[in-house]
Amino acid sequence: MATALAVTGETFEQEVLRSPLPVVVDFWADWCVPCRMVTPVLEELADAYAGRLRFVAVDTDAHPELARRYGILSIPTLYVFHEGELVRSLPGAREKLAYTAELDGALAEIATS
């Protein structure tokens, strides 16, 4: 299974905003039980969407400036970025099928933009 790349304030621009592929950013924290519950789901999704989406993670405790910059009010929250722009926000823990529907929708929007 794929493990999401940990990004920091120093690497966010290069790994997310300049990525040639759309990027799913998981804003999480170690103490967050729902975050830990969705991690295996996100790892499965990273495998399923390999080559179409990149998955990265931001530890909001270690990098609160990124959480503030992007208005993260609760975790887990997933953001989908494409060409440096936020295209979809997915707050809260969800089941795999719900994430899949949202990510497929985001990819369809990106393809038609």
Number of C-alpha atoms within 10 A of each C-alpha: 11 14 15 18 14 15 20 18 13 9 11 18 13 11 19 24 18 16 17 14 17 25 25 25 24 28 24 25 19 12 9 11 13 16 20 15 14 19 18 15 15 25 15 16 20 21 15 14 14 12 10 12 22 23 26 21 20 23 17 20 14 13 16 15 13 19 21 11 8 12 9 19 10 11 20 24 19 25 17 24 24 21 15 16 12 15 16 18 16 19 16 13 19 16 11 15 10 12 17 16 11 16 19 13 13 18 19 11 12 14 8 6 6
